[in-house]
Every structure is written in C-alpha cells, then in structure tokens.
Amino acid sequence: MFAVYAESFSSDDPLSGLVLGDRPEPEVPDGWTTITVKAASLNHHDLFSLRGVGLKQEQLPMILGTDAAGLDEDGNEVVVHGVVSDPSWRGDETFDPRRSLLSERHQGAMAERVAVPRANVVPKPASLSFAEAACLPTAWLTAYRMLFTRGELRAGETVLVQGAGGGVATAAITLARAAGLRVLATSRDEGKRARALEIGAHEVFESGARLPGKVDAVIETVGKATWSHSIRSLRPGGRLITSGTTSGPKLDDAELTRIFFLQLSVIGSTMGTREELAALVTMLDATGTRPLIDRELPMDQARDGFAAMLEGDLFGKVVLTR
C-alpha cells in the first residue's frame, strides 16, 4: 500500500529521510481494527520523528502521522484517536506512562490503511468532512483539553493565546471564541495577527506587547520566547496552561516570585482522551465551528506539505487526502 514514511533521520535536513512509496499492509493484533484512510493531517511531531526524536534506528522504516479520518471495516465514517495506551491501563490514557502515539511504537496514519485499537475509533458526523475531521486528534484535541479540562475555562472569562498561527494556537482561538470566551492573541507576524482576528480573536497584539488588562488564563505553546510575557499578563490567581515549547524549554527567568506572590497556577497538558475527542467532535457538529486548513494536498504530494511546515509558512493545518 502507498504510505508516507521515515526511512532515516537527520537533525539538519529532516526531509532527506522522508519517503513516499510502498509499505506492507498493517498488522492487526487482537482488539484492533483497520481504518481505510481518507485524510491525514501533519503535526510537528512528524518533523520531530524525521529528526530522530522519539524513534530509534531499529524502528525504521516508520509510517508517519498521528491523525486520520476514514472508514472502518463496516464502512462507517470515523475519526482516529492517536493516543495508544497499554491494554492493561484504566482511566485517563494521557497519564499512562506506557502510552504512545501512532507513528511511535505502531505504524502511523499517513497511508492507505492504518491499524488502531477498536477503542480508538470515534464516529465522525456527516457535517464534518474527512479533511476537517483529520485535523482534530492532535492539535485540536490538545487545545480542547488545555481550555476546558485542564484550564477549566468558562464563558465570560478572558484568555490569551500566544503565538497565533500554530496548529494548537489557531485551534484554541477558534474553540475559545465558540465557547463564549473573550480571546486575545499574539504573533510577531502582522499577517498572522490579521488572520487571528478572522478566526475569532477579539483583539491581537505583537508578541510581548502590553495588554489593556490582565487575563484569566494563558494558552502557552511557545516556551522561552513568551513565558515571561505570559506570566506577567495573568491576573492574581490566574492560570497558565502549557503544552509545548516550540522556542525552547530552558528559561532565563521562570518568574517564580511573581508566580507565588500572585498565587498563579502553572498547568501542564498533553494531548487528550478518547472521551474528550468525542466531546470535541460533538461541539464542532453542534456549533458549526470548523478547523482552519492552511492547505489540502493529495497524499502523493506530502513532501510539499512537510516543506511548508518546516519553513513555518502555515496558518492552520496541512491535510493530506486520498
């Protein structure tokens, strides 16, 4: 079957190990099922894999992709939950120390077919296209969990989303607006600030700019470059929810004095559960909110999508379709 996979690693030139070609049909263990993939979306995780982050040489070749939507064995339209927990684990799978994502221990979703645990299949409503549904399992699910599960944000509160343009940030802006939050967003890029307004932000600012008032919460995926600004933007008792460090994890100043004096909460968040993915799908079906797709490409043009992500030339998701 046709697939998009990693054949080798390179930290300097990750696309050098990207191959589009034939791979064996997926193995289907007991309790798993095969999904015919109609759309798969890209994440930075895929570039990390090509750099050798989270993968070992002996695991290659590895089909990439954590996110997919398609048809189950009975022809039903479904979304694939990409977090694979240990079979013995019970409860929130994001806390399972043995959890993995598709394309880590198990072959990924950028292929004609992918094998997944039966419990990882969520029904797709007819109102969502396959391309839209394929955007949800990583970036959109991460944003949903950050906002509503870990951040416990409620309608009427104000949230700051740092780094408008990234997949999680754009999802957070759109979902927060749909949930009745007041949304502020930042970006270094004027064009991305304008796009943030279009998808739901009430106000936008240059990165690091002084805000007109303090916020209840900050959605933080950037790390070092925005951390101090995030902490200083919070009201007393506010919370910072972090799920990434795209500008680097090491801080020059963690703002610890401000954190304890103002009784701020710093909350980590990673991916989401199958139940949260189902709730997210229901929310989009009910509200008409839709993922922002930067570009949609046939799967055999995947290299162009990877190159755009590597260059940072995106606002929204890259989706590969079949």
N, C-alpha and C positions, 0 to 999 in steps of 0.2 A: 504494500500500500504506500501511497505518497505521504511523506512526512517532512517536517522541518526539524532538524536535529543538530546537536552539538557533537562534532567529531573530534575536536581538540580544544585546548584552552590557550588564551593569550590575554594577558592583562593590558598590553599596549594596543593590540589590534583584535578585539574580540570577534569581529565579523569574519576573521580569517578561519575560524573553526566552524562557521555556520554552513550547513549543507542542506540542500533541498533535493530529496531523492527517495529511493525505495527503502522501506524498512519492513520487517516481518509483522504479521498480524499480531495484535496484542494477546498475551496470555491472560486467561480469565480464571482466577482462583475461585474456590467455593465462596459464595456470598457476594461475588462481584458480578457485574454485567457489562455489556459492550454498548457504547453510545456511538451512533453514526454522527460525526461532527459536521455541523452546518456552518459554524462560525467559531473562531477562537480569537482572543484578544491578547495583545502584548503587555508585558509589565517589565519594570526594571529588573525584576527577578530573573528574567530571561537573559538580559545582558550580564548580570552577575554570574549566571551559570556558564556563559561563554568565557568569562574571565577565570573560571575555576573556583568560584565562591560557592560553597555548599556541595560541591561534587568532587569526586575523586576520579583519577585516571581510569581505574578499573571499572567504573560505572559507564564509561563511554562505549559506544555512542548512546546518547540520551535524547529522546524526543522532547522538545521544549514545550512550554505552555502549561499554565495552571488553570486557565479559564476557557470554558467552552459551553456551547449550547447546541442541541441537536435532537436526534430521535432515539428513543430507547428501542429495545428489541420488539416491542409491540407497536411501534410507530407513533408513540406519544411524544409531544414536544416537551423538552426538558432543559433545565439548566444544571450544570455540573458544579457541585461544591468541591473545591480543590484541596481542602484540608483532609488528609488521610490519617486517622488516629489508629492506635493499636487496637486489635479486635477485643482485647480484654478491658479496654478503658470505658468507664461510665461517667457521664456528666459532660461538662463543657470541654469540647475537644481541643480548644486553644490552650488548655492547661496541661494537656497530655505531654509529658516530657519526651515521649517517643513519637510524637506527631511528625508528619512531614507534609510537603506539598507535592502535588503531581509534578513530575519532572525532577524530583529529588531521588527518592528510592524507587519510584514507579514511573514508567514512561508517561510523557506528558500528552497534552491535548491538541497540539498542532499537527494533526494527522487525519487521515480519512476516518479512523476509528480509534477510540480510547476505552480502556477498561477502567472501571471505577467501582468502589463498593456500592452495593444497592442502596445503602442508607445515604449516599452522597448525591442522590438524584432528586431534584426539586421540580415539580411541574411548572412549565412555562405557560403563562396566559397568552391567548391569541393576540392580545393587544400589544405585546412586545415582539418585535422582530427578532430573528436569531442573532443578528449583529448587535442589537441593543442588549439582549439577554447575556451575550458573551462578555459584555463589559462589567458585569456585576460581581462575580465571585471573589475578586481580589480587591481592586481599588474601591469599588462602591460599597462592598461589604465592610471593608476596613473603615471607611468614612462613617457608615451607618453605626457600627459598634462604637466608634470614638464619640460620636454625637449623642447617641441615645442610650447606650448600655453603660459604657464606662464614664462618659461625661454627664449623663443624666440631665441633658438639656431639655428645657420645656419651652413651649410657645411663649413669646414675650421677652425672653432673655436675649442678650446680645453676645454674639460670638465673632471672634477674629480668626480668619483663615489666612495663614501665612503661605506665601509662595503660590499665588494663583497661576494655574497653567498645568501643574502636575495632575496626574490621574486622581489621587486621593483628594487633593485640594479642590479640583473642579467638582468632584462628587459631593464634597462637604458643603460647598457653596449652594449647589442645587438642592440637596436634601434639606439643608437648614432652612432655606427660603420656603420650601414646600411645607415644612413643619411649623411655620409661623415664627421663626426666629428673626431677629434683626442681624444682618450679615455684613460685616466689614471684611475687606480682603486687601492684601498687599501683593505687589510684584515690582521687580526692578524694571520691567518692560512696559512701556506705555500701551502697546497694543494688547498685551495680556490683561492690563487693568481695564481696558475698554471691553474686552470680551467678558471679564468677570462681571461687569455691570449687566451685560446682555443676558447672562445665565442666572442672575438672581441676586448679586451683591447689591446692597443698598448704597454703600459708599466704598470707594477704593483709594488706596494711598501708596505712595512709593515705599519701598522697603525701609523700615527704620523710622518712618515719619511719625511725628507726634499725633496721636489720635484726639478727637474732640472730647472724648470721655473714656473712662475705664470700662472694660468689658467683663462679662460674667465668666467667659471661657475662651481659650485659645486652642485652635487645632494646629498642631505643630508637627510638621514632617521634614523640616529643613535642617534643624540642628544648630550647629555652631553659629552660622551666619545670622540667625534670627532669635536665638534663645533669650538673650538679654532683653530685646525689644518685647518678646512675648511675656516675660515675667513682669516687666515694667508697665505693660498695658492692662494688667489684671486689677480688678477692684479687690479690696480686702476680702479674704475668704474665697476668692476666685479659684478656678482650676485650669491647669494646663494639661491637655491630653496629647501625648506624643506617640507616634507610631513609626518614626523614621528619622534618619539623619543624613539627608542627601548632600549636605555641605560638610559633613564630618561629625564624628561623635565626641571629639575632645573639645572641652570648653575652656576658654581663657578665664571666665568668671561664671560660676554656676548661680550667682545671685542668691546664695544661701541666706544671707542676712535678711534680704527682702522676703524670701520665702517663709522663714519662721516668724518674722515680725508681723507680717500681714496675714499669717496663717493660710498661705496658699497651698493648694493641693497639686502635686505633680503626679499624673496618672499615666501609666503605660498601657498601650493597647496593641493587640496583634490580631490581624485577620478577623474571623468571626465564626459563628457556629452555623450548622445547617438550619436551625430554627430561625436565626437572625437573617439568613439568606432568604428563607421563605417569607419572613415578615417584610423584608426589603422588596421582594418581588410583588407582594400584595400591595405595599404602599405605592409603588410605581403604577400598578394596574388601577388602583383606586383614584390616584391624583392626576394621572396623565403626565407626570414627570418622566423625563426620558434622559438617558445617559448622553453626554456630549461625545460625539465621534469626530475625531480630527480627520481621519481618512479610513476608507474601507478599500481593501485590496484583495484580489484573488490570492489564494494561499501560495500559488507558484510565483508570486511577486513579493514574498515575505522579506527578502533581503532589503527592499526599498523601505519597508516599514521599520526594520531594525536600524537602518542607517539614519532615518529621521529621529528615532528615539535616542540614538547615540549622540546626535548633534543637538538634541534638546529643542528641535524645531517642531513642537507639538503644543496643541491646546485641546486636551481631551484624549480619547483613546484611539489606538490603532487596532483595527479589526481585520482579521483575515477570514475570507469566506470561501466556501466551496459550492 
